[in-house]
Amino acid sequence: MNNKKKITMLLLMAITAIGAYAQGNGIAGINEATKMVTSYFDPGTKLIYAVGAVVGLIGGIKVYNKFSSGDPDTSKTAASWFGACIFLIVAATILRSFFL
C-alpha cells in the first residue's frame, strides 16, 4: 500500500508540473501573437494613407473634369470624394489608436 501512495503522489506531481508548464507557454504564445498583430498596424496605416492619397487624386481629376465641362453637379461630386478621403484618414487613425 505504501508503494501505491508513492506512485499516486508521483503521478499527481507530474500532472501538476505539466499543467504549470503548459500555462506558461500559453501566455508566451499569446504575447507573441499580440506582438505579431500589432507589428502590422504601422504598415497597414501607411497603406490606407496611400490609398487615401490615390482616391484624392482621382477625385480631384473627376471634379476638375466636371467643373471644366460646366456640370451643375460639381459640388455634390466634390463633397463625396472629399468625404471619402476624410473617412479613410480618420478610419486609419481611429483603428490605430483603438488597437494600439
N, C-alpha and C positions, 0 to 999 in steps of 0.2 A: 504494500500500500504506500509505502514511503517513496518508491520509485514512480508510482503514478502521480503523486503530488509534484515531484520534481519535474516530470515530463510536462504536466499541465502548466506549471509555472513557467517553464522554458518556452512553451508554445505561446502563452499569453504575452510574455516579454517580447517575443519575436514579432507577434502581430502588432503590438503597440509600437515597436520600433519601425515597422514597415509603414504603419499609418502616419506616424510623425514625419517620416521621410517623404511620403507622398504629398503631405500638406505643404511642406517647404518647397517642393518642386512646382506645385500648382501655383503658388504665389509668385515664384520667379517666372513662370511661364506667362502669367497674366501681366506682370510688369514688362516683360519683353514684348508682348503683343501690343501693349499700350504705347511703348516707345516706337514700335514699327508704324503703328497707325498715325501717331502724331507727327512722325517724320514726313508723311505725305501731305500735310496741310500747307506747308510753305510753298512747295512746287504747285500744288493744286490751286492755291490762291493766286499765284502769279499767272497760271494758265487762264483762270477766269478773268483776270485783269486784261490779258492779251486778247481774249475773245471779246471782251467789252470794247477794247480799242478797235478791233476789226468791225464790230457791229456799229460803232460810232462812225467810222469812216464810210461804211456802206450807207448808213442812214444819212450822213451829210451829203453824199453824192446824190442820193434819191431826192432829198429835199431841195438841193440845188437845181436838179433837173425839173422838178415840179415848179419851183419858183421862176425859173427861166422861161418855161413854157406858158406861164400865166395861169396856172391851175388854181382855182379858188380854195382847194382843199389842202394847201400847203401847210397851214398852221396845225391842222389835225395830224398830218404825217410827221411833222417836226416834233410835235408833242409825244407821239407814240414811240418814235425812235429814241428820243431823249429819255423817255421813261424807261425804255428797255435797257439803255446803258446805265442809268442810275440804279436800276434794280440789280443788274449784275454786280456792280461795285458794292452796293450795300449788302447784298446777299453774301458775297465772299467775305466781307469784313465781319458780318454778324456770325457767320458759321465759324470763322477762325476764332473769334473771341468767345463763342459759346463752347467750343470743344477744347480750347487750349486754355 
